[in-house]
Amino acid sequence: MPYADTPLWAGIYLIPSSIANAIFAPVGGKLLNKFGARVVSTIGAVLLGISFELLTLLPITNFSYVWFAVILFIMGIGSGLFQSPNLVSILSAVPPTERSAASGLRSAMQNIGLLMSFAIFLTLILAGASTTLTQSIYNALISAGVQPSYAAKLTSIPPVYALFAAFLGYDPIETMITQAGISLPPSVFSNIDKLTFFPSAIAQAMSVGFYYAYHTAAVLAIVAAVFSYLRG
């Protein structure tokens, strides 16, 4: 697909998680009445941890979307089961006159945590990929026929420029060329501007970073499960 469509399709591909969350958040509320917050929220956190570990089994590129959607659905189930019991527990632990303030504080903390998670996991991904990412892109450029001097100029640009360009829907190769201020022969440019070139060039290096992030998320989910189980 064109890079301009990347943000749109990223959201579409993540829909299974949202659907599962919407379905199982009310289910979690009903199970709460039968089994209690400790059991339901702990199961939800464990499912989240399992889903992140399952993501490590998928290759970074060229994987079946069916399996990805199944894992996202499990992740949505875990999130739905985890959130509802915790919300009830938090609001039940404060006097009725202070529940509105407690709900607002919980929402604020959740939003802060969400924003911090983006920064932390992007940092983990980039840190894991940093040792080999530049060399991987350089080798791919040389294999595509780019002169070593031009390849060196292109890889002198921080790879994060190209990565965020791709995330935001811009052509990462054109971004690197513009930043480097060079001009490539049309035949060479056509080789490296294919939609499959950049993902293939960074796949091996990025896989390390993604695995760091997935394992970290799984560990944090299991820690949340432990704390949920030990709640008063």
TORTI-257232 format. One record per residue: residue in one letter; x, y, z of N, C-alpha, C, O in turn. Coordinates in steps of 0.02 Angstrom, whole numbers, plus 50000, padded with zeros to 5 digits. Layout:
N
AXYZXYZXYZXYZ/...
***
This chain:
232
M500424994150000500005000050000500445006250000501015005950025/P500225011849973500615018049975500745020250047500345019050092/Y501325023550056501495025850124500975030750150500875031250211/A500655034450106500155039350127499565036050162499215039150202/D499455029650148498895025950178499095022250242498675019050273/T499725022650261499965018850318499585020450383499365015750416/P499495026750403499125028050465498415025450464498165022850514/L498085026150406497395023750400497365016150411496965013750451/W497785012450374497755005250378498015002650445497804997350468/A498465006250476498685004250543498095004250591498014999650631/G497675009450586497085009650628496585004150611496285001150656/I496505002750546496044997450525496274990650550495874986650573/Y496924989350544497184982850565497124981750640497114975950663/L497084987150679497034986450752496314985950776496194985450836/I495834985950731495124985650749494944979550792494554980250838/P495224973450778495034967750819495124968850894494724966450934/S495654972350913495764973750984495204978151012494964976951067/S495014983250974494484987750998493814984151003493434985351050/I493674979750955493044975950957493024971451018492524971251054/A493564967851031493584963351089493524967351153493184965151200/N493854973051157493804977251217493094979551228492844979351285/A492754981651175492064984051181491594978451203491114979651239/I491734972351181491304966651199491434964351270490954963151307/F492064963751289492234960551352492274965351411492304963051469/A492284971751400492244976351457491584975551494491584975151556/P491004975351459490374973851496490364966751524490094965651578/V490664962051488490684955151513491084954951579490894951551626/G491644958751580492034959051641491634961751699491724959551756/G491194966551685490774969251738490294964051765490164963751825/K490014959851721489554954551744489934949151782489684946651832/L490524947251757490924942151792491154944651860491254940651906/L491224951151867491424954151931490924952251985491124950752041/N490284952451969489764950952019489794943752041489584942052096/K490044939351997490054932252012490704929852044490694925852091/F491264932352018491914929852040492324934852081492804932952114/G492134941152078492514946252114493044949552071493254946752020/A493254955452091493734959452051494414956052047494744956351995/R494624952652101495284949652102495364944552046495854944652010/V494894940052040494944934651990494904937451919495314935751877/V494414941651907494294944051838494864948351814495104947451758/S495084953051854495624957551833496284953751825496684955351781/T496404948851868497014944851862497024940851797497534940551763/I496454937851780496404934251717496524938951658496874937151610/G496234944951662496324949751608497054951651599497294952051542/A497404952951654498114954751650498534949051623499004950151585/V498374942851643498744937051618498644936451543499114934951506/L498024937451519497894937051447498284942451409498524941251354/L498344948351439498754953551407499484951351401499794952251349/G499744948551455500434946151452500534940751400501034940751364/I500054936051396500094930751346500074933551276500454931351232/S499644938451264499574941351197500224944751174500414944251116/F500564948151220501194951351202501734946151186502134947051141/E501734940651224502224935351209502064931951142502514930051105/L501424931351126501234928351062501464932751004501634930250950/L501474939351014501714943850961502444942550944502654943650887/T502834940150992503544938850979503624932950931504154932050902/L503104928850923503144923050879503034924950806503194921050761/L502774930950793502654933250725503274936550697503614940250733/P503434935450633503984939250602503774946550596503184948250596/I504264950950589504124958050584503764959750518503334964050516/T503944956250465503624957350400503364950750373503584945350394/N502894951250326502634945450290502334940050336502464934150327/F501924942250384501564937450426500834937450406500584942150375/S500494932050426499784931550410499384936250455499444936050516/Y498964940450424498574945050465498074941450508497874943950561/V497854935450488497374931650527497644930450598497294931450647/W498264928150601498564926850667498654933250706498564933350767/F498844938550672498924945050705498264947350734498234949950790/A497724946550695497054948550719496834944350779496524947050825/V497004937850778496824933550835497184935950898496884936350952/I497824937550892498204939950950497934946550975497874947651035/L497764951050928497464957450948496804956450984496644960051031/F496414951450961495764950050993495874947651065495524949751111/I496374943351075496544941051142496754946951185496574947451244/M497154951451156497374957351192496774961751212496754964351268/G496294962451167495694966251183495284963051238494994966451280/I495244956351237494884952751290495214954151358494884955851407/G495884953551359496244954751421496154961851447496054962951507/S496184966651401496094973651421495394974851448495314978251499/G494884972151415494194973051437494074969951506493754973051548/L494334963851516494244960551581494634964051636494424963851694/F495184967051619495604970251670495324977051691495354978751750/Q495044980751645494854987651660494234988251703494224991951752/S493704984551685493064985351720493114983751795492894987851835/P493394978051815493444976651887493874981851924493714983651981/N494404984151893494824989151926494464995751935494534999151986/L494064997651885493685003851891493195003351948493125008051988/V492854997651953492374996752008492734996752075492494999652123/S493304993352078493684993052141493904999952164493865001652223/I494145003952117494385010652134493815015052160493875018352211/L493255014952124492705019252144492355016752207492065020752244/S492385010252219492075007452280492485008852341492235008452397/A493125010352332493585011352388493555018452417493885019852467/V493185022852385493145029752409492425031352429491955028152404/P492325036252473491645038252492491245040652431491535043352384/P490585039652431490175041752374490265049052355490225050852296/T490385053352404490455060452390491095062152353491165067552325/E491585057452352492225058752321492335054552258492885054652229/R491825051052236491915046552179492015050252113492375047852070/S491715056052106491815059852044492545062052038492845061751985/A492825064352095493535066352094493985060352083494475060852046/A493815054652113494215048652104494195046252032494695044052004/S493605046652001493535044651931493945049151886494275046851839/G493935055651899494335060351859495075059151867495455059451818/L495295057851928496005056551941496215050051906496755049751878/R495785044951909495945038651875496015039651800496485036951770/S495565043451771495595044751699496235048651681496565047151631/A496415053451723497015057351710497635052851714498075053251671/M497675048551764498245044051771498275039151714498815037451690/Q497695036751690497685032151634497935035451570498325032451533/N497735041651559497965045251499498715046751503499065046251453/I498945048551562499665049751571500055043351558500575043451525/G499805037851585500145031351574500145029351501500645026651477/L499605030751466499565029151395500085032951355500435030151313/L500135039451369500625043551333501335041451350501775041151306/M501455039951414502125037751434502305031051402502885029851385/S501805026651394501945020151364502185020851292502625017251270/F501885025651255502115026751186502855028651185503245025951147/A503035033351228503735035651231504205030051252504745029251223/I503995026251303504425020951328504525015451276505095013151266/F503995013351243504055007751197504395009751132504745005751102/L504285015951110504665018251052505405018651068505835017051027/T505555020651129506255020951151506555013851152507125012851130/L506175009051178506425002151180506534999451110507044996151097/I506065000851064506134998450995506745001350962507144997750931/L506825007950969507385011250936508055009250969508555008550935/A508045008451035508665006351069508874999451048509464998051038/G508384994951041508544988151021508794987750949509204983450932/A508534992250907508724992050836509334996250820509634995550766/S509535000550866510045005650850510725002650831511085005450790/T510894996950861511564994150850511664991650778512224991750753/T511134989450746511204986550679510784990050625510854988350566/L510364994850645509904997750596510265001450540510125000450481/T510745005750559511105009650508511475005050460511465006050399/Q511804999950487512174995350444511704991350400511874989950342/S511124989550425510644985750384510404989950325510354987450269/I510254996350338510025000750283510595001750233510485001750173/Y511205002750259511785003650214511884997550169511974998350109/N511864991650197511944985550157511404984850105511534982650048/A510794986550123510234986150076510324991150019510184989549961/L510564997150034510685002249983511224999949934511155000649874/I511764997149961512304994749918512054989049873512224988849814/S511654984549901511394978949862510924981349806510864978049755/A510604987149817510154989849767510514994049714510184996549668/G511174994749719511554998249668511735005349685511985008949641/V511615007549747511805014349767512555014649778512845010249810/Q512875019849753513595020649762513755021249837513385024349875/P514325018349858514505018549929514515025549959514315026450016/S514755030449920514785037249948514075039949960513955043250011/Y513615038549913512925040749923512585036849979512215039650019/A512725030349983512445026250036512675028750105512295028750153/A513315030850108513575033450171513225039950191513085041050249/K513095044250141512735050550155512025049150178511775052350224/L511695044350146511005042750164510965039950235510515041650273/T511435035650253511425032650319511725037150373511705035450432/S512015042850352512245047650402511645051350433511705054150487/I511075051150398510465054050425510205049250479510175043150466/P510015051650538509755047150590509175042950562508695045850535/P509195036350569508665032150542507975033750569507465032350537/V507955036950628507305038650657506915043350612506295043350613/Y507265047550572506935051850525506505047750476505915049250466/A506815042650448506465038450399505905034550432505365033750403/L506025032050493505525028050527504895032150541504335029950528/F504985038050569504405042150584504075044750521503465045850520/A504455045750468504145047650404503675042150381503115043550359/A503895035850387503465030250367502855029750412502305028550387/F502945030750478502385030450524501855035750509501255034550516/L502085041650486501635047250474501365047350403500975051850386/G501565042550362501285042150295501705045250241501455046350185/Y502345046850255502795049650205503275044350179503415039450215/D503525045250119503995040550090504665041150127504975046450124/P504885035950163505505036450202506125037350158506595040750179/I506135034250099506715034950055506775042050030507325044950030/E506225044950008506245051949985506455056550042506805061450032/T506225054950103506415059050161507165058750172507475063950185/M507465052750168508185052050177508575055750123509075059050137/I508345055150061508685058450005508655066050013509145069550001/T508065068450033507985075750043508435078250099508755083450092/Q508455074550154508875076550210509615076350192510005080550214/A509805071350151510515070750132510715075650078511305077050069/G510215078350041510355083249989510735080349929511185083549902/I510545074249909510875071049853510375069549798509765069949809/S510625067849739510195065949683510435059249656511035058449640/L509995054449650510175047749627509935046749555509435049749535/P510285042649517510045040949449509345037849453509205034149500/P508925039249404508235036649406508195029149414507765026549449/S508655025449381508625018149385508765015749456508445011049480/V509245019049490509405017149559508845019249606508655015449651/F508585025249595508045027649637507435023049634507115021749685/S507275020649574506705016149567506805009649605506325006649629/N507435007449611507575001349648507445002049723507184997549755/I507635007849750507585008649822506935011949844506795012449904/D506545014349796505915017549814505315012849808504745014949812/K505445006449798504905001549798504615000949868504965001949918/L503974999449872503644999149937503934993749982503894994250044/T504234988549952504504983049992505224984250014505474980650058/F505564989149984506274989949998506404991950071506784988550106/F506104997350093506254999950160506054995050215506454993850261/P505444992150213505284987150265505774981350267505954978950321/S505974978950208506454973350206507134975450233507474971450265/A507334981650219507994984050241508034984550317508564983450346/I507484986350350507504987550422507244981650462507294981650524/A506964976550430506604971250465507034967750517506834966950575/Q507634965550497508044961750543508254965850604508244963350660/A508444972150592508644976350648508054978150692508114978150754/M507474979650662506894981650701506614975850742506304976950794/S506714969750719506444964050755506704963750826506344961950872/V507344965550835507644965550902507284970650946507114969151003/G507184976650919506844981850958506134980050976505914981251032/F505764977150929505084975150943505054969650995504614969651038/Y505514964950992505524959651042505674962451112505374960151160/Y506114967351117506224970751181505564973651208505394972651266/A505214977151164504594980351185504054975251204503714976151254/Y503984969951164503484964851179503614961351246503164960551286/H504244959451257504414955951319504324960551379504084958451432/T504504966951371504404971751426503664972551442503474972651500/A503244973051390502534973751400502244967551434501814968051477/A502484961651414502254955451445502434955251519502024953351561/V503044957151535503264957251605502834962051646502624960451702/L502704968051619502294972951655501584970351665501274971651717/A501324966751616500644964051622500624958751677500144958351715/I501134954551680501154949451733501234952651801500934950451850/V501634957951805501684961651868501004964451889500824964151947/A500634967051840499954969551854499504963851878499094964851923/A499584957851849499194952151871499344950351943498894948651981/V499984950551961500184949052030499874953952079499594952052130/F499934960452063499644965452107498884964852110498584966052163/S498564963052054497834962152055497644956352101497144956652137/Y498034951052098497884945252139497984946652214497644943952257/L498474951052229498634952452299498244958352326498374960552382/R497764960852289497384966552313497014964852377496874958952391/G496844969952416496504968752479495794966652469495434965352518/
***
